Amino acid sequence: MDAPVREYVERYLPEDAVITAARARGVELGCVPIGSGGGAALRFLATALQAKAVVEVGTGAGVGALYLLGGMPAAGVLTSIDVQPEHQRAARVAFAEAGIAVSRTRLIMGQALDVLPRLTDGAYDLVFVDAAKSEYPKYLHEGVRLLRPGGVIAFDNVLWGGKVADAANRDPETVAMRDVVRSVREDDRLVPVILPLGDGLLVAAKSP
């Protein structure tokens, strides 16, 4: 996709002032948020699934969460996990600015691989992962377990700046990303697609 087309796609749905502010806070904190195109895809998925229970791995400054909550029904609850307290503080600011009720978010501070095993099997409509890239394969294992039949798991940054498609790149993060892409493709329980939005969004539905 050439640059003008990519820019057109990313700017197709403009971001509001709250998301723009949250995105700026994320950049300041060094937690680069999902792009606007990928965010729009998350909101679409949450809407299409009528997702009442969502897990987010990697709260960041709340950009992804704002998109997810924007597509969830009013009674929906987002569980978001992050190891950095300053990230979740920034996310709370964003949620307050957006007028999101405190009861709609459950922020858990800790290592995702410690928290995810404590969540209930098959209880979630959507799982979104945007955290430590080297741990993506382990997040896949936990995320699929959490999904109800017909639920969806999504991974951001799966193109990893083009490195994943280049077999010569063998750094640990690229290898982990390549592994999760392959594992999703080979898992008979999942129906996947890679969306070329931002740095790549891998989406897979769990078969009924």
C-alpha angles and dihedrals in degrees: 000000000000122000099259092050092046091050091049091052094046092048096043091104112034118223121241124237094264094055091043090054092046090049090053091050089050092054090049090052092047095244103122108213128223112276124257093257093052090044091054088052091053091051090048092051093048090050096046092048093042082225111205096169120041133169121206120193105204115027095195110170092326102266095125090043092053090054092047094048089047089064100038123093117258092260093051121118125209118207109200126186128199135156095213117079093200090059092055092045089056090047091053089054090053093048091050091049089051092050093240114163114246089233091065095065133057110190115194120190114209146073108315092223089058094045103041096063088059093058120095122268116248094000101116135078098199137017120193121192124197106145140091104359094207089062097051094106090055091046088054092056093050096039096055089050090055096051124097116225106285092023122131135230120199131191123195126213096025092147089053096202092312094302095113092061092050109080090197091070108090105162113135097254094048091047091051092050091048089049094053092048090052094044093052091049092050097044109104090204093063136071105201141187133175112224112205093223119135106324092346131289117219111203126184131177120213110236116246 
